[in-house]
Amino acid sequence: MPAPTLFGIRAPRSPLKLMYRVYKYILPEVEAELGKLRRKAEEIPDRELRKQALDSLSSKKFHCQGGAVYACPNLEQRHILIPLIVALQTISDYLDNLCDRSTSLDPDDFRLLHQSMLDAVNPDAPMRDYYALRDERDDGGYLHSLVSACRRHVKQLPSYGSVQPFVNELVSLYIDLQVYKHIRKELREPQLLEWWSMHRNRYPELKWNEFAAATGSTLGMFMLFLAASGNRLTSDDAKAIKHIYFPHVCGLHILLDYLIDQEEDQAGGDLNFCNYYDSRQMLAERIGWIAGRAREDVKQLPASQFHQHIIEGLLALYLSDPKVKSQSEVQSVTRKLMKNSPLTRLFFWINSIWIRKQQA
């Protein structure tokens, strides 16, 4: 039986076929792209910018590895999709590092920095001085090169015109979150709640922290890139994809990320959206509910098995992270999320082995 098609793209049907493509094609090519970026980052003249660029490439490498799974269904276009996904994710990770460890708490600075991400997905936008409002400025062209790489590759996507408005929408929400979550601590929650008040009517089933978490995900953008790599995508298709991925698939992604980072965030004084539940039980119930909604949502997409694998892979990737072992409360949440899910357990086992080998 031929593989199901996703807007004309043949998606892998089984988790084993998906993982075969990941290990044979995706991970080696992501590593090659990251190697090129490391060499550029090592040449950044400013010491602080160089440090944050190199740190983001090492400590957040798995973000690029996970995101590039969206190249699996269209291996023929992976020479476009993998560099695009790696470049955009690297902008995201680099700027997150800069803002987390910033010498500035200026929201205008954060917004200008992240304008680079919006310009990266809009090939006709002017290139700007994204460091104009901060002291550390000389990156030797590193950020501009990432923006240029994204632009070069989105131009090659056959159906990019259909997805561009929805990519812009997701990137704009992402930028808002990055601004509000990095400003002065006493302003963060009031600003986030005011922002939520402008969107809550569209997402009445969510709590404010769950909406905010969903805006922090790049998965919806990557899915739209994948869809745009085919020739049959319409604007209505792109709109449907955006609504299917946002908010539940995107929200699950980032809540899992915050779940395993609770200990780190507490030590660093960073905002964590998993800390806004009344109990560990409610946290587990809400993430479980969002995971269930995400599974139901993706059934509306062609080749829905691929997206189901993505969701199970998310659970496996995060819940098999070594950080979980040192956090007893997170372990209890993990056990509840893993219950009655044999496919997740399969991914959990395989990813655990792979992670241990990487750390050996």
C-alpha positions as CSV (number, residue, x, y, z in Angstrom):
1,M,0.0,0.0,0.0
2,P,1.5,3.4,-1.0
3,A,2.3,5.9,1.8
4,P,-0.5,8.5,2.4
5,T,0.0,11.9,0.9
6,L,0.2,15.2,2.7
7,F,-0.9,17.8,0.1
8,G,1.0,15.8,-2.5
9,I,3.9,14.8,-0.3
10,R,4.3,11.2,0.7
11,A,4.5,10.9,4.5
12,P,6.0,8.0,6.3
13,R,3.3,5.7,7.6
14,S,5.1,3.8,10.5
15,P,7.1,5.1,13.4
16,L,10.0,2.8,12.4
17,K,10.0,4.3,8.8
18,L,9.9,7.8,10.3
19,M,12.8,7.0,12.7
20,Y,14.8,5.4,9.9
21,R,14.6,8.7,7.9
22,V,15.5,10.7,11.0
23,Y,18.6,8.7,11.8
24,K,19.7,8.2,8.2
25,Y,19.0,11.6,6.7
26,I,17.8,14.2,9.1
27,L,20.2,14.1,12.0
28,P,23.4,13.9,9.9
29,E,22.3,16.8,7.8
30,V,21.3,18.9,10.8
31,E,24.7,18.3,12.3
32,A,26.3,19.5,9.1
33,E,24.3,22.7,9.1
34,L,25.1,23.3,12.8
35,G,28.7,22.8,12.0
36,K,28.6,25.6,9.4
37,L,26.9,27.9,11.9
38,R,29.4,27.0,14.7
39,R,32.2,28.1,12.4
40,K,30.4,31.4,11.7
41,A,29.7,31.9,15.4
42,E,33.3,31.3,16.4
43,E,34.2,34.4,14.3
44,I,31.8,36.8,16.0
45,P,34.0,39.7,17.2
46,D,31.9,40.6,20.3
47,R,32.7,38.3,23.2
48,E,29.2,38.2,24.7
49,L,27.4,37.7,21.4
50,R,29.9,35.0,20.5
51,K,29.3,33.2,23.8
52,Q,25.5,33.3,23.5
53,A,25.6,32.1,19.8
54,L,27.9,29.2,20.6
55,D,25.9,28.3,23.8
56,S,22.7,28.3,21.9
57,L,24.1,26.0,19.2
58,S,25.3,23.4,21.8
59,S,22.7,23.5,24.6
60,K,19.7,23.9,22.3
61,K,20.9,21.6,19.5
62,F,18.0,19.3,20.0
63,H,15.5,22.0,19.0
64,C,17.0,22.0,15.5
65,Q,17.1,18.2,15.5
66,G,13.4,17.9,16.5
67,G,12.3,20.7,14.2
68,A,14.0,19.1,11.2
69,V,11.8,16.0,11.5
70,Y,9.4,18.1,9.4
71,A,11.7,17.4,6.5
72,C,11.0,13.7,6.7
73,P,7.9,13.5,4.5
74,N,9.6,15.4,1.7
75,L,13.2,14.1,1.5
76,E,13.5,15.4,-2.1
77,Q,13.2,18.9,-0.7
78,R,15.3,18.4,2.4
79,H,18.1,20.5,0.9
80,I,15.6,23.4,1.4
81,L,13.7,22.4,4.5
82,I,16.6,21.4,6.7
83,P,18.7,24.6,6.3
84,L,15.5,26.7,6.6
85,I,14.4,25.0,9.8
86,V,17.8,25.1,11.3
87,A,18.4,28.7,10.4
88,L,15.0,29.9,11.8
89,Q,15.3,27.8,14.9
90,T,18.9,29.1,15.5
91,I,17.6,32.7,15.3
92,S,15.0,31.8,17.9
93,D,17.5,30.0,20.2
94,Y,20.2,32.7,19.9
95,L,17.9,35.5,20.6
96,D,16.3,33.6,23.5
97,N,19.8,33.3,25.0
98,L,20.5,37.0,24.4
99,C,17.3,38.1,26.1
100,D,17.6,35.6,29.0
101,R,21.1,36.8,29.9
102,S,20.6,40.3,28.7
103,T,22.3,43.4,29.9
104,S,19.1,45.2,28.8
105,L,15.5,45.0,30.0
106,D,14.3,47.2,27.3
107,P,11.2,45.8,25.5
108,D,12.0,47.9,22.4
109,D,15.4,46.2,22.3
110,F,13.8,42.8,22.5
111,R,11.3,43.6,19.8
112,L,13.9,44.9,17.5
113,L,16.1,41.9,18.0
114,H,13.2,39.6,17.2
115,Q,12.2,41.7,14.2
116,S,14.9,39.6,12.5
117,M,12.8,36.5,12.8
118,L,9.8,38.2,11.1
119,D,12.1,39.6,8.4
120,A,13.6,36.1,7.9
121,V,10.2,34.8,6.7
122,N,9.5,37.9,4.6
123,P,11.9,38.0,1.7
124,D,11.0,41.5,0.6
125,A,11.4,43.1,4.0
126,P,14.3,45.5,4.5
127,M,17.3,44.2,6.4
128,R,17.8,46.2,9.7
129,D,20.3,46.9,12.4
130,Y,18.8,44.5,14.9
131,Y,21.3,45.4,17.7
132,A,20.7,49.2,17.4
133,L,19.2,49.5,21.0
134,R,21.9,47.5,22.9
135,D,25.6,47.8,23.7
136,E,26.7,44.5,22.2
137,R,26.4,45.0,18.5
138,D,29.3,43.6,16.5
139,D,28.3,40.0,15.5
140,G,30.3,40.0,12.3
141,G,27.2,39.6,10.2
142,Y,26.0,36.4,12.0
143,L,22.4,37.4,12.5
144,H,22.1,38.9,9.0
145,S,23.5,35.7,7.6
146,L,20.8,33.6,9.4
147,V,18.0,36.0,8.1
148,S,19.4,35.8,4.6
149,A,19.5,32.0,4.7
150,C,15.9,31.8,5.7
151,R,14.9,34.2,2.9
152,R,16.8,32.3,0.3
153,H,15.1,29.0,1.2
154,V,11.5,30.2,1.7
155,K,11.8,31.7,-1.8
156,Q,12.4,28.1,-3.1
157,L,9.2,26.7,-1.5
158,P,6.7,26.2,-4.3
159,S,3.6,27.1,-2.2
160,Y,5.2,29.7,0.1
161,G,2.7,32.4,-1.0
162,S,-0.1,30.3,0.5
163,V,1.4,29.9,3.9
164,Q,3.2,33.2,4.3
165,P,0.4,35.1,6.1
166,F,0.0,32.3,8.6
167,V,3.7,32.0,9.2
168,N,3.7,35.8,9.8
169,E,0.9,35.4,12.3
170,L,2.7,32.7,14.3
171,V,6.0,34.5,14.2
172,S,4.3,37.8,15.4
173,L,2.8,35.9,18.4
174,Y,6.1,34.4,19.1
175,I,7.8,37.9,19.1
176,D,5.1,39.3,21.5
177,L,5.8,36.4,23.9
178,Q,9.6,37.0,23.8
179,V,9.1,40.7,24.6
180,Y,6.7,40.2,27.5
181,K,8.5,37.3,29.2
182,H,11.9,39.0,29.2
183,I,11.0,42.5,30.6
184,R,11.4,43.4,34.2
185,K,10.1,40.7,36.5
186,E,7.4,42.8,38.1
187,L,6.0,43.7,34.7
188,R,6.0,40.2,33.1
189,E,2.8,38.7,34.4
190,P,0.7,41.9,34.1
191,Q,1.8,42.4,30.5
192,L,1.2,38.7,29.6
193,L,-2.3,38.9,31.2
194,E,-3.1,42.1,29.3
195,W,-1.9,40.4,26.0
196,W,-4.0,37.3,26.8
197,S,-7.1,39.6,27.2
198,M,-6.8,40.5,23.5
199,H,-6.9,36.8,22.5
200,R,-8.8,34.9,25.1
201,N,-12.2,34.9,23.2
202,R,-10.6,32.9,20.4
203,Y,-9.3,30.2,22.8
204,P,-11.8,30.0,25.7
205,E,-10.7,26.4,26.5
206,L,-7.2,27.6,27.5
207,K,-5.7,29.2,30.5
208,W,-3.6,32.3,30.0
209,N,-0.3,30.4,30.6
210,E,-1.3,27.7,28.1
211,F,-1.9,30.3,25.4
212,A,1.4,32.0,26.1
213,A,3.2,28.6,26.0
214,A,1.6,27.8,22.6
215,T,2.9,31.1,21.1
216,G,6.4,30.0,22.0
217,S,6.5,27.0,19.7
218,T,8.0,27.0,16.2
219,L,6.3,23.7,15.2
220,G,3.4,25.4,13.4
221,M,5.9,27.4,11.3
222,F,7.8,24.3,10.4
223,M,4.7,22.4,9.5
224,L,3.7,25.2,7.2
225,F,7.1,25.1,5.6
226,L,6.7,21.4,4.9
227,A,3.3,21.9,3.4
228,A,4.6,24.7,1.2
229,S,7.3,22.4,-0.2
230,G,4.6,20.7,-2.2
231,N,2.8,22.0,-5.3
232,R,-0.8,21.5,-4.2
233,L,-1.3,23.7,-1.2
234,T,-4.0,26.4,-1.2
235,S,-4.5,29.3,1.1
236,D,-7.5,27.5,2.7
237,D,-5.2,24.4,3.3
238,A,-2.6,26.7,5.0
239,K,-5.3,28.3,7.2
240,A,-6.5,24.8,8.3
241,I,-3.0,23.7,9.1
242,K,-2.4,26.8,11.3
243,H,-5.6,26.2,13.2
244,I,-4.9,22.5,13.6
245,Y,-1.4,23.1,15.0
246,F,-2.2,26.2,17.1
247,P,-2.9,26.1,20.0
248,H,-2.8,22.5,21.1
249,V,0.1,20.9,19.3
250,C,2.2,24.0,19.8
251,G,1.0,24.3,23.5
252,L,1.9,20.7,24.2
253,H,5.4,21.3,22.8
254,I,6.3,24.2,25.0
255,L,4.6,23.0,28.2
256,L,6.7,19.9,28.0
257,D,9.8,22.1,27.5
258,Y,8.9,24.1,30.6
259,L,8.0,21.0,32.5
260,I,11.5,19.6,32.4
261,D,13.1,23.0,32.9
262,Q,11.4,23.9,36.1
263,E,14.5,23.3,38.3
264,E,16.8,25.4,36.0
265,D,14.2,28.2,35.7
266,Q,13.8,28.4,39.4
267,A,17.6,28.7,39.9
268,G,17.9,31.3,37.2
269,G,14.8,33.3,38.2
270,D,13.2,32.7,34.8
271,L,9.5,32.6,34.1
272,N,8.0,29.1,33.8
273,F,4.5,28.5,32.6
274,C,4.2,25.2,34.5
275,N,4.3,27.1,37.8
276,Y,0.8,28.6,37.3
277,Y,-1.2,25.5,38.3
278,D,-2.6,24.9,41.8
279,S,-1.1,21.4,42.1
280,R,1.1,18.8,40.3
281,Q,-2.1,16.8,39.7
282,M,-3.7,19.7,37.8
283,L,-0.5,20.3,35.8
284,A,-0.5,16.6,34.7
285,E,-4.2,16.8,34.0
286,R,-3.9,19.9,31.8
287,I,-0.9,18.7,29.9
288,G,-2.7,15.4,29.4
289,W,-5.8,17.1,28.2
290,I,-3.8,19.3,25.8
291,A,-2.0,16.2,24.5
292,G,-5.4,14.6,23.9
293,R,-6.8,17.6,22.1
294,A,-3.6,17.7,19.9
295,R,-4.1,14.0,19.0
296,E,-7.7,14.7,18.0
297,D,-6.8,17.9,16.1
298,V,-4.2,16.3,13.8
299,K,-6.7,13.6,12.7
300,Q,-8.2,16.3,10.5
301,L,-5.0,16.5,8.4
302,P,-4.1,14.3,5.4
303,A,-1.5,11.6,6.4
304,S,-2.5,12.2,10.0
305,Q,-0.3,9.3,11.2
306,F,2.8,11.4,10.6
307,H,1.4,14.1,13.0
308,Q,0.4,11.5,15.5
309,H,4.0,10.3,15.5
310,I,5.2,13.9,16.0
311,I,3.0,14.2,19.1
312,E,4.2,10.8,20.5
313,G,7.8,11.8,19.6
314,L,7.4,15.1,21.5
315,L,6.3,13.3,24.6
316,A,9.2,10.8,24.2
317,L,11.8,13.4,23.5
318,Y,11.0,15.6,26.6
319,L,10.0,12.9,29.0
320,S,13.2,10.9,28.3
321,D,15.4,13.9,29.0
322,P,18.0,13.3,31.7
323,K,16.7,16.4,33.5
324,V,13.6,14.4,34.5
325,K,15.6,12.0,36.7
326,S,16.6,14.8,39.2
327,Q,13.1,16.2,39.6
328,S,10.8,13.9,41.6
329,E,7.7,16.0,41.0
330,V,8.4,16.0,37.3
331,Q,8.8,12.2,37.4
332,S,5.3,11.8,38.9
333,V,3.8,14.0,36.2
334,T,5.8,12.0,33.6
335,R,4.4,8.7,34.8
336,K,0.8,10.0,34.5
337,L,1.5,11.3,30.9
338,M,3.1,7.9,29.9
339,K,0.3,5.8,31.2
340,N,-1.7,3.7,28.7
341,S,0.4,4.9,25.7
342,P,2.5,2.0,24.2
343,L,3.6,4.1,21.2
344,T,4.9,6.8,23.5
345,R,6.7,4.1,25.5
346,L,8.4,2.8,22.3
347,F,9.6,6.3,21.4
348,F,10.6,6.8,25.1
349,W,12.8,3.7,25.0
350,I,14.5,4.4,21.7
351,N,15.2,8.1,22.5
352,S,16.5,7.2,26.0
353,I,19.1,4.9,24.4
354,W,20.0,7.6,21.8
355,I,20.4,10.3,24.5
356,R,22.6,8.1,26.7
357,K,24.8,7.3,23.7
358,Q,25.1,11.1,22.9
359,Q,26.2,11.8,26.4
360,A,28.7,8.9,26.7
